[in-house]
Amino acid sequence: MADLHRRQLIKFLLASPLLSLGFPSCIFDSEDKESDQVKKMVDKLISNPEEAMNVFDFRAVAESKLPPAHFGYIQTGVLDDRTLGENRVGFEKIKLKMRRLVGQFDPDMSTEVLGEQWSSPIIICPCGSQRAFHEEGEEATSRAAGKEKHQMMLSTVANTSIEKVNELKGSPAWYQLYPSSDFDDTLAIIKRVEKAGCDTIVLTVDMDNADKREALWRSIKLDTRECKSCHGDSESGYVDGKPMVNNLKNTFQFHPGMDWEFVKRLKENWEGKFLIKGIVSGEDAELALNAGIDGLIVSNHGGRATESGRSTIECLPEVVSVTNDKIPVILDGGIRRGGDIYKALALGATAVGIGRPYLWGLAAFGQPGVEMVLKILKEEFKLVMKQTGVSKIEEINKDSLVM
């Protein structure tokens, strides 16, 4: 069956109009610039996480194991996938200035974010329905996060409850909030999160309008399985059975059209730290500061929310010029190498979030795959710190960049 899925995906890729546009398809990001690279990728698969040289090795295994619809869900952007592609192109445009004769030293990657000590400036971004990629889903991810000493955000539409994740991780996760269209139900969610021991919620604001994931729907057409047994045949099928929303008073529906008054109302009902995920402009960063927000995540939902054509690394300087070190700013979108982490921090990010890479690791090998993805990124990041002559996070700045 895996071979059939693989052949179907390759057939789709080579016929896709997205490749002719020079932008990524729903299956592969912009790193795959020629179709022959796509064909070569599935011929040499690693058999265990220890064999991986970089995070892309996990992507190839994930593609071989997952059915087309599920892998398409990980990889898709919206419309022509231009923003998805730009998230990588943005990093590629920035060059690093290396230093010589800096001696031998062991860089310290640890950092503090909102009073928490992290082993590195990497946080695991939220993704719902992780059992679509591996039978253990978020349970495997949370154990990996705890073992590698990383913070993670749990999605509102996760297959695993916040209580279970906190238990397996060994410490409270951050809770990524999709608010319900019913405010009382939203309050019920955050009160549950608070009771579970979490003191940080992350309100996602870049998905309150409908998206158009064309590449995902192309991949779904390749999938011959009967999906109603898992997803149901109603509009609520995606959230049916999700532990964080299945006991609410009303059937969960995403809140449409949030505004700053809604943010104020929600914040008044939450005593912990309050972050907003999805800010990409200086104007909105200023409004967030005025609203007393504790931190921002510069994100375009991995290029799967709106087709702005702007990478998050391109948006970052505009946001940090407004926040001016008053609150932490985390960047996600396009992080694939240790050098990407360095570039984001050099441009003012406090930390970075990863999404697709750890999902590739999860789909490929479960918990060990997620752990190895984190290890590889940290090893690469430490190497870049050595090459630029930087011994600790605080020393990273834009003097190391050539733009």
C-alpha positions in Angstrom: 0.0 0.0 0.0 2.9 2.4 0.8 4.3 1.8 -2.7 0.9 2.6 -4.2 0.6 5.8 -2.2 4.1 6.8 -3.3 3.5 6.2 -7.0 0.2 8.1 -6.8 2.0 11.1 -5.2 4.8 11.1 -7.7 2.3 11.0 -10.5 0.4 13.9 -9.0 3.6 15.9 -8.5 4.8 15.5 -12.0 1.4 16.5 -13.4 0.8 19.4 -11.0 0.6 22.9 -12.4 2.2 24.1 -9.2 5.6 22.7 -10.3 5.4 24.5 -13.6 4.9 27.7 -11.6 8.2 27.1 -9.8 6.4 27.0 -6.4 5.9 24.0 -4.1 3.1 21.5 -4.4 1.1 20.2 -1.6 3.7 17.4 -1.1 7.1 19.1 -1.2 8.4 22.5 -0.1 10.5 24.8 -2.2 13.6 22.8 -1.5 12.6 20.5 -4.3 13.3 22.7 -7.3 13.3 20.0 -10.0 11.0 17.1 -10.5 13.9 14.6 -10.8 14.8 15.5 -7.2 11.3 14.4 -6.2 11.8 11.1 -7.9 15.2 10.5 -6.3 13.9 11.3 -2.8 11.7 8.2 -2.6 14.5 5.8 -3.7 16.8 6.1 -0.7 14.9 6.0 2.6 16.5 5.8 6.0 15.4 2.8 8.1 15.8 4.4 11.6 16.2 7.9 13.0 19.9 7.5 13.7 20.6 7.3 9.9 19.1 10.8 9.3 21.5 13.5 8.1 18.9 16.2 8.1 15.2 16.8 8.7 14.4 16.1 5.0 15.3 12.5 5.4 12.2 12.1 7.7 10.0 13.8 5.1 10.8 11.2 2.5 10.0 8.4 5.0 6.8 10.1 6.1 5.7 10.4 2.5 6.3 6.7 2.0 4.2 5.7 5.0 1.3 8.1 5.0 -1.8 8.0 2.7 -1.9 10.8 0.2 -4.6 12.8 2.1 -2.7 12.8 5.4 0.6 13.7 3.9 -1.1 16.3 1.8 -2.5 17.8 4.9 1.0 18.2 6.4 2.4 19.8 3.2 -0.3 21.9 1.8 -0.4 25.7 1.6 -3.2 27.8 0.1 -4.0 28.8 -3.5 -0.7 28.6 -5.5 1.3 27.8 -2.4 3.4 31.0 -2.9 3.5 32.0 0.7 4.4 28.4 1.7 7.4 28.6 -0.8 8.3 32.1 0.3 8.8 30.9 3.9 11.8 29.0 2.6 12.9 31.5 0.0 13.0 34.2 2.7 15.7 32.4 4.6 17.6 31.5 1.5 18.0 35.2 0.6 19.8 35.9 3.9 23.5 35.0 4.0 25.7 34.4 7.1 29.0 36.1 7.8 31.5 33.5 9.2 34.3 34.4 11.6 37.7 32.8 11.8 40.3 32.2 14.6 37.7 32.3 17.3 39.2 29.4 19.2 37.5 26.3 20.6 34.3 26.7 22.7 31.0 25.0 23.4 28.2 27.4 22.7 25.4 27.7 25.2 22.0 27.3 23.4 19.9 27.8 26.5 17.5 30.7 26.8 14.7 32.1 28.9 11.3 32.8 27.6 8.6 34.3 29.8 10.3 33.0 32.9 10.9 29.5 31.5 14.3 28.0 31.0 14.6 26.3 27.6 17.4 24.0 26.4 17.4 25.8 23.1 15.3 28.6 21.4 13.1 25.9 19.7 9.5 25.4 20.6 7.2 22.8 19.1 4.3 24.4 17.2 0.7 23.2 17.5 -0.8 20.8 15.0 -4.1 19.1 15.4 -5.1 15.5 14.7 -1.6 14.1 15.1 -2.9 10.5 15.1 -3.4 11.0 11.4 0.4 10.8 11.2 1.2 8.2 13.9 -0.9 6.0 16.1 0.5 7.7 19.3 0.0 11.2 17.9 0.5 14.0 20.5 1.5 11.5 23.1 4.7 10.7 21.2 5.3 14.4 20.6 4.9 15.3 24.2 7.2 12.6 25.4 9.8 13.7 22.9 9.4 17.4 24.0 9.9 16.4 27.7 12.9 14.2 27.0 14.6 16.8 24.8 13.6 19.6 27.3 11.5 21.6 24.8 8.3 23.6 25.3 5.4 22.7 23.1 2.0 24.2 22.2 -0.9 21.8 22.1 -3.6 22.4 19.6 -7.3 22.9 20.5 -8.1 20.1 18.0 -5.5 17.7 19.2 -6.3 14.0 19.6 -4.8 14.1 23.1 -6.0 16.1 26.1 -4.0 18.8 27.8 -4.0 16.7 31.0 -2.4 13.7 29.3 0.1 15.9 27.4 1.2 17.6 30.6 1.6 14.2 32.3 3.7 12.7 29.5 5.8 15.8 28.9 6.5 16.2 32.7 5.6 19.9 32.8 2.8 22.2 31.5 2.6 22.8 27.8 1.4 26.1 26.3 -2.2 25.8 25.1 -2.9 27.0 21.6 -6.5 28.3 21.5 -9.0 28.3 18.7 -11.9 30.0 20.4 -15.4 28.6 20.0 -18.1 30.7 18.4 -19.9 30.4 21.8 -18.0 32.4 24.4 -19.1 30.3 27.3 -17.6 27.3 25.6 -14.4 29.2 25.1 -14.3 30.0 28.8 -14.9 26.4 29.6 -11.9 25.4 27.5 -9.5 27.9 29.2 -10.8 27.1 32.7 -10.0 23.4 31.9 -6.5 24.4 30.7 -5.9 26.5 33.8 -7.0 23.6 36.1 -4.6 21.3 34.2 -1.7 23.5 35.4 -1.0 25.6 32.3 -0.3 29.3 32.7 0.1 30.2 29.0 -2.4 30.3 26.3 -1.7 31.2 22.6 -4.6 32.7 20.7 -4.3 31.9 17.0 -5.7 34.8 14.9 -4.7 34.0 11.4 -7.4 31.3 10.7 -10.6 33.2 11.4 -11.4 33.4 7.7 -11.9 30.5 5.3 -8.9 29.3 3.4 -8.5 27.6 0.1 -6.1 24.7 0.3 -6.2 23.6 -3.4 -3.2 21.3 -3.1 -4.7 19.5 -0.2 -7.8 18.8 -2.2 -5.7 17.5 -5.1 -4.0 15.0 -2.7 -7.4 13.9 -1.3 -8.5 13.0 -4.8 -5.6 10.5 -4.9 -6.8 8.8 -1.7 -9.0 5.8 -2.4 -9.8 5.1 1.3 -13.3 5.5 2.8 -12.7 8.4 5.2 -16.2 8.8 6.8 -15.4 6.2 9.4 -12.8 8.5 10.8 -14.0 12.0 9.9 -17.8 11.5 9.8 -20.0 12.9 7.1 -21.0 16.2 8.8 -19.4 19.6 9.0 -18.3 18.9 12.5 -16.5 15.7 11.5 -13.1 17.3 11.9 -13.6 18.0 15.6 -15.8 15.0 16.5 -14.2 13.1 19.4 -11.4 15.7 20.1 -11.0 15.6 23.8 -10.6 19.4 24.4 -13.9 20.2 22.6 -16.1 17.1 22.7 -17.7 17.9 26.1 -18.7 21.4 25.4 -22.3 22.7 25.7 -22.4 23.2 21.9 -20.9 21.5 18.9 -17.5 23.3 18.5 -17.2 25.8 15.7 -14.3 28.1 15.1 -15.0 31.7 16.1 -15.4 33.9 13.0 -14.2 37.4 12.8 -12.4 38.0 16.0 -11.4 41.6 16.9 -9.5 43.5 19.6 -12.6 43.8 21.7 -12.8 40.0 21.7 -9.1 39.8 22.7 -9.8 42.2 25.6 -12.7 40.2 26.8 -10.8 36.9 26.6 -7.8 38.3 28.3 -10.0 39.6 31.2 -11.0 36.0 31.8 -7.4 34.5 31.9 -4.9 35.2 34.7 -1.9 33.6 33.1 0.3 34.7 30.2 -1.4 35.6 27.0 0.2 35.3 23.6 -1.1 36.0 20.1 0.0 33.8 17.2 -0.4 35.0 13.6 0.8 38.7 13.9 2.8 39.7 10.7 2.6 43.5 10.7 3.9 46.4 12.7 0.4 47.9 13.0 -1.0 44.8 14.7 2.1 44.5 16.9 1.4 48.0 18.2 -2.2 47.1 19.0 -1.0 44.0 20.8 1.3 46.0 22.9 -1.5 48.4 23.8 -3.7 45.5 24.7 -1.1 44.2 27.2 -0.3 41.0 25.3 2.6 39.1 26.9 4.2 37.8 23.6 3.7 37.5 19.9 4.3 34.7 17.4 5.1 35.9 13.9 3.4 33.3 11.9 1.4 32.8 8.6 0.3 29.3 9.7 3.1 27.7 7.7 1.8 29.3 4.5 -1.6 27.6 4.9 -3.7 30.5 6.1 -3.6 33.4 3.5 -1.7 33.9 0.3 0.2 37.1 1.2 3.4 36.1 -0.6 5.4 37.4 2.4 7.6 35.1 4.4 7.6 35.3 8.2 11.3 36.1 8.2 10.5 39.1 6.0 7.8 40.2 8.4 9.9 39.7 11.5 11.9 43.0 11.4 8.7 45.0 11.0 7.2 43.4 14.2 10.3 43.6 16.4 10.9 47.2 15.4 7.6 47.9 17.2 7.9 45.5 20.2 11.5 46.7 20.8 12.4 44.0 23.3 9.3 44.8 25.4 7.8 41.4 24.9 9.2 38.1 23.4 8.6 37.5 19.7 8.7 34.0 18.4 8.9 33.2 14.7 7.6 30.1 12.9 7.4 29.2 9.2 10.1 27.7 7.1 12.6 26.6 9.8 14.5 23.6 8.4 18.1 24.2 9.3 20.1 25.4 12.3 21.1 28.4 10.2 17.5 29.4 9.9 17.2 29.5 13.7 20.3 31.7 13.8 19.0 34.1 11.2 15.7 34.5 13.0 17.4 35.2 16.3 19.8 37.6 14.6 16.8 39.6 13.2 15.3 39.9 16.7 13.3 36.8 17.4 13.4 35.5 20.9 12.8 31.9 19.8 11.6 29.9 16.8 8.8 27.4 16.3 9.0 24.2 14.2 6.0 22.5 12.6 6.4 20.3 9.5 9.9 18.9 10.5 8.7 17.3 13.7 5.6 16.0 12.0 7.8 14.3 9.4 9.7 12.8 12.3 6.5 11.7 14.0 5.1 10.1 10.9 8.3 8.4 10.1 9.3 6.9 13.4 7.0 8.2 16.2 8.7 9.6 19.3 12.2 8.7 18.3 11.7 10.6 15.0 10.6 13.7 16.8 13.5 13.5 19.2 16.0 13.1 16.4 14.5 16.1 14.5 15.1 18.2 17.6 18.6 16.9 18.0 19.6 17.6 14.4 18.3 21.1 14.5 20.1 21.8 17.8 23.3 20.3 16.5 23.2 22.4 13.3 22.3 25.5 15.3 25.3 25.0 17.6 27.6 24.5 14.6 26.5 27.8 13.2 27.1 29.5 16.5 30.6 28.2 16.5 31.2 29.3 12.9 30.0 32.8 13.6 32.0 33.0 16.8 29.0 33.3 19.1 29.2 31.6 22.5 25.7 32.3 23.8 22.3 33.3 22.5 22.6 36.9 23.7 25.6 37.5 21.4 23.6 36.7 18.2 22.8 39.9 16.2 22.3 41.1 12.7 26.0 41.9 12.3 26.4 38.2 11.4 24.0 38.6 8.4 24.5 39.7 4.9 21.2 40.8 3.3 
